[in-house]
């Protein structure tokens, strides 16, 4: 099977994430998309994150019974902060029968050269890149392992949703319905 790895904090998961994952699983050669919930992205501040298992629960709630999507806690068991190269090594060892590809927004391509061992990542995996507003065209897009995917342009962000909730704005149509119910029940981001 060919698995697309969609890394993120998913703090919270929102409809933009779901549209991208759905597009990748239906309109590319990927058999499944795994949401890899990152406990600590080295480029983000940890204090802004909900607990790991709350974010994982929201991803599972958002996916529901869709068999083409899966929530992964693989990084919860690895050293912190999370580096993609280490996660890939673990996945290659644990699932030798699968091929893996990374799903990235075009804005991440601009900083991809800052990732730990990015050259090795490019040797081992393909990059499925979806468009993001105002992202510059990177030379990496001409790399043989880079694949620009014409997924819908999504301008929704988790930070926007967190800020809106904090400001007492209704964002129920920006997150999956059951995730909204969970956020309300748990009183998160208020």
Residue pairs with C-beta under 8 A, 6 or more apart in sequence:
1 31
1 32
1 97
1 98
1 99
2 29
2 30
2 31
2 98
2 99
2 100
2 101
3 30
3 31
3 32
3 33
3 34
3 95
3 98
3 99
3 100
3 101
4 21
4 24
4 25
4 28
4 30
4 32
4 33
4 34
4 100
4 101
4 102
4 103
4 128
5 33
5 34
5 36
5 87
5 91
5 100
5 101
5 102
5 103
6 17
6 20
6 21
6 24
6 33
6 34
6 35
6 36
6 103
7 36
7 38
7 41
7 84
7 87
7 102
7 103
8 17
8 35
8 36
8 37
8 38
9 37
9 38
9 41
9 44
9 49
9 55
9 158
10 17
10 35
10 37
10 55
10 58
10 59
10 158
11 48
11 49
11 50
11 55
11 158
11 162
12 50
12 55
12 58
12 158
12 161
12 162
12 175
12 179
12 183
12 188
12 189
13 35
13 55
13 58
13 59
13 62
13 158
13 175
13 176
13 179
14 156
14 157
14 158
14 161
14 174
14 175
14 176
14 179
15 156
15 173
15 174
15 175
15 176
16 154
16 155
16 156
16 157
17 35
17 62
18 62
18 176
19 151
19 152
19 154
20 103
20 130
20 151
20 152
20 154
21 33
21 35
21 69
21 103
22 69
23 130
23 149
23 151
23 152
24 30
24 33
24 103
24 128
24 130
24 149
24 151
25 31
25 32
25 33
25 68
25 69
26 68
27 149
27 151
28 128
28 149
30 101
30 128
31 68
32 67
32 68
32 69
32 70
33 68
33 69
33 70
33 103
34 69
34 70
34 71
34 72
35 59
35 63
35 69
35 70
35 71
35 72
36 72
36 74
36 75
36 87
37 52
37 55
37 56
37 59
37 71
37 72
37 73
37 75
37 76
38 75
38 82
39 49
39 52
39 75
39 76
39 80
39 82
40 46
40 49
40 80
40 81
40 82
41 81
41 82
42 81
42 82
42 83
43 111
43 114
48 162
49 55
50 188
50 189
52 73
52 76
53 73
54 186
54 188
56 71
56 73
56 76
57 182
58 179
58 182
58 183
59 71
60 71
61 176
61 178
61 179
61 182
62 175
62 176
62 178
62 179
63 69
63 70
63 71
64 178
74 87
74 90
74 91
74 94
75 82
75 87
78 86
78 87
78 90
79 86
83 115
83 116
83 117
84 102
84 115
84 116
84 121
85 115
85 116
85 117
85 120
85 121
86 116
88 100
88 121
88 124
88 125
91 98
91 100
92 100
92 124
100 124
100 125
101 125
101 126
101 127
101 128
102 121
102 125
102 126
102 127
102 128
103 128
103 130
104 112
104 127
104 128
104 129
104 130
105 129
105 130
105 131
105 132
105 135
106 129
106 130
106 131
106 132
106 135
106 138
106 141
106 148
107 132
107 134
107 135
109 127
109 129
109 135
109 138
109 140
109 141
109 146
110 135
110 136
110 138
112 118
112 127
112 138
112 140
113 140
115 121
122 143
122 145
125 145
126 145
126 146
126 147
127 140
127 143
127 145
127 146
127 147
128 147
128 149
129 141
129 146
129 147
129 148
129 149
130 149
130 151
130 154
131 148
131 150
131 151
131 153
132 153
132 154
133 153
133 155
140 146
141 148
156 174
161 171
161 174
161 175
161 189
162 189
164 171
164 174
165 171
165 183
165 188
165 189
165 190
166 189
166 190
168 190
171 180
172 180
175 183
183 189
